[in-house]
Amino acid sequence: MINVLRSAATEAGTILLKYYKKNLTLNYKTSHKDFYTIADVESQKIIKEIITKLLVKKGINESEIGFIGEENLNVATNKKHLFVIDPLDGTTNFASGFDFFAVSIAYFYDGILTAGLIYRPTTKDFYYAQKNQGAYKNNQLLKVTYKPLKQCLLAGTISSRPNKYPQQFKIYQNIFPCISGLRSLFCITLDICLFAENVFNIVANGHTFIWDIAAVKLIIEEAGGVMVDFKGQSINFNLKNPKQAYNVISCHPKLKKEILPFFSN
């Protein structure tokens, strides 16, 4: 299945690069911080088309294929072959000309997260994992290593929703004196891929969705990391409600107990 995801993501990346650093119209969702562009829409469209075409070619009936996508794509989420798509994670970065954005595709087989792939078009890097088969950057095996808290670099995203600001700013204010540094780059898929590469050691996001984190959840778990909510509980995706929001922390298992108090208060 990774080859199918790779083919779809590569074509989507070509579309994104066509629009990158161009003067794009911004279509607003919930606020001026939350928007999409024609690149998001066209990327999602080609991913759906390519995946469907390749699976049908493999002998899978189109009626068994479903999709969840950030840009109003919610088609047959109870199907045996379900794909969860973020066609452009880091839209604000993309629209600003900042090279930190990616394509994300996760694959659920009979409701079980089975494969995930992240593609960074500007560097041509693929991060991917299949269940029980390890995680990779291109062909290099990824393995999360432990660092004590005072040596940890945290990637923390601030939600675009104002009602989430107080909790998130309080968390970062409290944990900042205990870590080596904080970065906020607003592309959680790449943040977590860099965590799998041991660039970041903790990644936090206080209001995110299945299309943002499904693929990277499998990648970090296969690399030896964990993704939990702010109470330390496992993340269990609700495929029947794609708009459910999640609070997530990704870290090395040995760090979990030490950092949870900063997030659960």
C-alpha positions as CSV (number, residue, x, y, z in Angstrom):
1,M,0.0,0.0,0.0
2,I,2.9,2.4,0.6
3,N,3.6,2.5,-3.2
4,V,0.0,3.6,-3.8
5,L,0.3,6.3,-1.1
6,R,3.6,7.4,-2.6
7,S,2.2,7.7,-6.1
8,A,-0.7,9.8,-4.9
9,A,1.4,12.0,-2.7
10,T,4.0,12.6,-5.5
11,E,1.3,13.9,-7.9
12,A,-0.2,16.0,-5.1
13,G,3.2,17.5,-4.4
14,T,3.6,18.4,-8.1
15,I,0.4,20.4,-7.9
16,L,1.5,22.1,-4.7
17,L,4.8,23.2,-6.2
18,K,2.9,24.6,-9.2
19,Y,1.2,27.0,-6.9
20,Y,3.9,27.5,-4.4
21,K,5.1,31.2,-4.0
22,K,2.2,32.3,-6.3
23,N,-0.3,35.0,-5.4
24,L,-3.2,32.8,-4.2
25,T,-6.7,33.6,-3.1
26,L,-7.3,32.7,0.5
27,N,-10.7,31.1,1.3
28,Y,-11.5,31.5,5.0
29,K,-13.0,28.8,7.2
30,T,-13.3,29.7,10.9
31,S,-11.1,32.8,11.0
32,H,-8.3,34.8,9.3
33,K,-5.9,32.2,10.7
34,D,-7.8,29.2,9.2
35,F,-8.1,29.1,5.4
36,Y,-7.5,27.0,2.3
37,T,-6.4,27.7,-1.2
38,I,-6.9,26.2,-4.7
39,A,-3.8,24.1,-4.1
40,D,-5.4,22.4,-1.1
41,V,-8.5,21.5,-3.2
42,E,-6.6,20.3,-6.3
43,S,-4.2,18.3,-4.2
44,Q,-7.0,16.5,-2.4
45,K,-8.8,15.8,-5.7
46,I,-5.8,14.2,-7.4
47,I,-5.0,12.1,-4.3
48,K,-8.5,10.7,-4.3
49,E,-8.5,10.0,-8.1
50,I,-5.1,8.3,-8.1
51,I,-5.8,6.1,-5.1
52,T,-9.1,5.0,-6.5
53,K,-7.6,4.3,-9.9
54,L,-4.7,2.2,-8.5
55,L,-6.9,0.2,-6.1
56,V,-9.4,-0.6,-8.8
57,K,-6.5,-1.7,-11.0
58,K,-5.5,-4.1,-8.2
59,G,-8.9,-5.7,-8.4
60,I,-10.5,-3.8,-5.4
61,N,-14.1,-2.8,-6.0
62,E,-14.6,1.0,-5.9
63,S,-17.6,0.4,-3.6
64,E,-15.1,-0.8,-0.9
65,I,-13.0,2.4,-0.9
66,G,-13.8,5.4,1.4
67,F,-12.1,8.8,2.1
68,I,-11.9,11.4,4.8
69,G,-10.2,14.6,3.8
70,E,-9.7,18.0,5.3
71,E,-11.3,19.9,2.5
72,N,-14.9,18.7,3.0
73,L,-14.2,15.1,1.9
74,N,-16.3,12.6,3.8
75,V,-17.1,9.6,1.6
76,A,-18.1,6.2,2.9
77,T,-16.0,6.3,6.0
78,N,-17.1,2.7,7.0
79,K,-15.5,1.1,4.0
80,K,-12.9,-1.7,4.2
81,H,-10.3,0.5,2.5
82,L,-10.4,4.0,4.1
83,F,-7.9,6.8,3.3
84,V,-7.5,9.9,5.5
85,I,-6.0,12.8,3.6
86,D,-4.5,16.1,4.5
87,P,-3.7,17.5,1.0
88,L,-1.6,20.4,2.4
89,D,-0.6,20.4,6.0
90,G,0.9,23.8,6.8
91,T,-1.3,25.9,4.5
92,T,-0.3,29.2,6.2
93,N,3.3,28.3,5.7
94,F,2.7,27.4,2.0
95,A,0.7,30.6,1.3
96,S,3.5,32.7,3.0
97,G,6.3,31.1,1.0
98,F,7.7,29.3,4.0
99,D,9.1,25.9,3.1
100,F,7.5,23.8,5.8
101,F,4.5,22.0,4.5
102,A,3.6,18.5,3.5
103,V,1.1,16.0,2.1
104,S,-0.3,13.4,4.5
105,I,-2.1,10.1,3.7
106,A,-3.2,7.4,6.2
107,Y,-4.7,4.0,5.3
108,F,-7.2,2.2,7.5
109,Y,-8.0,-1.4,6.7
110,D,-11.2,-2.6,8.3
111,G,-10.9,0.3,10.7
112,I,-7.3,-0.4,11.7
113,L,-4.6,2.1,11.0
114,T,-2.3,0.1,8.7
115,A,-0.1,2.5,6.7
116,G,0.9,6.2,6.7
117,L,3.0,8.4,4.5
118,I,4.1,12.0,4.7
119,Y,5.6,13.7,1.6
120,R,7.6,17.0,1.7
121,P,7.5,18.2,-1.9
122,T,10.2,20.8,-1.7
123,T,12.8,18.3,-0.5
124,K,11.3,15.2,-2.1
125,D,11.5,13.4,1.3
126,F,9.1,10.6,2.1
127,Y,8.4,9.5,5.7
128,Y,6.3,6.3,5.9
129,A,5.4,3.3,8.0
130,Q,3.4,0.1,7.7
131,K,2.0,-1.6,10.8
132,N,4.7,-3.9,12.4
133,Q,7.2,-3.1,9.6
134,G,9.0,-0.1,11.0
135,A,9.2,3.6,10.1
136,Y,11.4,5.1,7.4
137,K,12.6,8.3,6.0
138,N,13.2,7.4,2.3
139,N,15.0,4.1,2.9
140,Q,16.5,5.0,6.3
141,L,15.1,3.3,9.4
142,L,13.8,5.7,12.0
143,K,14.3,5.1,15.7
144,V,13.3,7.6,18.5
145,T,16.0,8.0,21.2
146,Y,15.5,9.3,24.7
147,K,16.8,12.6,26.1
148,P,16.3,14.0,29.6
149,L,13.7,16.8,29.7
150,K,16.3,19.6,30.1
151,Q,17.8,18.5,26.8
152,C,14.5,18.3,24.9
153,L,13.4,20.6,22.1
154,L,9.7,21.0,22.0
155,A,7.6,21.7,18.9
156,G,4.4,23.3,20.0
157,T,1.6,24.4,17.7
158,I,-0.9,27.1,18.8
159,S,-4.5,26.4,17.7
160,S,-6.2,28.9,15.3
161,R,-9.2,28.9,17.7
162,P,-9.0,31.8,20.3
163,N,-10.8,29.8,23.0
164,K,-7.8,27.4,23.0
165,Y,-5.2,30.1,23.6
166,P,-5.2,30.3,27.4
167,Q,-4.7,26.6,28.0
168,Q,-2.0,26.3,25.4
169,F,0.0,29.4,26.4
170,K,-0.2,28.3,30.0
171,I,1.3,24.9,29.1
172,Y,4.2,26.4,27.1
173,Q,4.8,29.0,29.8
174,N,5.1,26.3,32.4
175,I,7.2,23.8,30.5
176,F,9.5,26.2,28.8
177,P,11.9,26.7,31.8
178,C,12.4,22.9,32.0
179,I,13.4,22.3,28.3
180,S,16.1,23.3,26.0
181,G,13.9,25.3,23.6
182,L,10.5,25.7,21.9
183,R,9.7,26.0,18.2
184,S,6.3,26.6,16.6
185,L,6.4,25.9,12.9
186,F,2.7,25.1,12.3
187,C,2.9,21.9,10.4
188,I,2.3,19.0,12.8
189,T,3.0,16.3,10.3
190,L,6.5,17.5,9.6
191,D,7.0,18.4,13.3
192,I,6.3,14.7,14.2
193,C,8.5,13.4,11.3
194,L,11.3,15.5,12.7
195,F,10.5,14.0,16.1
196,A,11.0,10.5,14.5
197,E,14.4,11.8,13.3
198,N,15.3,13.0,16.8
199,V,15.4,16.7,15.9
200,F,12.4,17.4,18.1
201,N,11.9,15.4,21.3
202,I,8.4,16.5,22.2
203,V,5.6,17.5,19.9
204,A,2.3,19.0,21.2
205,N,-0.9,20.2,19.5
206,G,-3.9,21.3,21.5
207,H,-6.6,21.0,18.9
208,T,-6.0,18.8,15.9
209,F,-7.9,16.5,13.6
210,I,-7.6,12.9,12.3
211,W,-6.2,14.1,8.9
212,D,-3.4,15.9,10.7
213,I,-2.2,13.0,12.9
214,A,-3.3,9.6,11.6
215,A,-0.4,9.0,9.3
216,V,2.2,10.3,11.7
217,K,0.7,8.4,14.6
218,L,1.7,5.2,12.9
219,I,5.1,6.6,11.9
220,I,6.1,7.5,15.5
221,E,4.8,4.3,17.0
222,E,6.8,2.3,14.5
223,A,9.8,4.4,15.3
224,G,9.4,3.6,19.0
225,G,7.6,6.8,20.2
226,V,4.1,7.3,21.6
227,M,1.2,9.6,20.9
228,V,-1.2,10.3,23.8
229,D,-3.7,12.9,24.8
230,F,-3.1,15.5,27.5
231,K,-4.2,13.0,30.2
232,G,-1.8,10.3,28.9
233,Q,-4.5,8.2,27.3
234,S,-4.0,6.5,23.9
235,I,-5.4,8.2,20.9
236,N,-8.3,6.2,19.4
237,F,-9.7,7.7,16.2
238,N,-13.4,8.0,15.8
239,L,-13.9,7.2,12.2
240,K,-17.6,7.9,12.4
241,N,-16.9,11.5,13.4
242,P,-14.1,12.9,11.3
243,K,-14.6,16.4,12.8
244,Q,-13.7,15.2,16.3
245,A,-10.7,17.2,17.7
246,Y,-7.8,15.7,19.6
247,N,-5.2,17.0,22.1
248,V,-2.0,15.2,21.4
249,I,1.5,14.8,22.7
250,S,4.2,12.8,21.0
251,C,7.3,11.8,22.9
252,H,9.6,9.0,23.9
253,P,7.8,6.5,26.3
254,K,10.2,7.3,29.1
255,L,9.3,11.0,29.0
256,K,5.5,10.6,29.2
257,K,5.1,10.6,33.0
258,E,7.5,13.5,33.4
259,I,5.8,15.8,31.0
260,L,2.1,15.0,31.5
261,P,1.7,17.2,34.6
262,F,2.5,20.3,32.4
263,F,-0.4,19.4,30.1
264,S,-3.1,17.9,32.5
265,N,-3.3,20.9,34.9
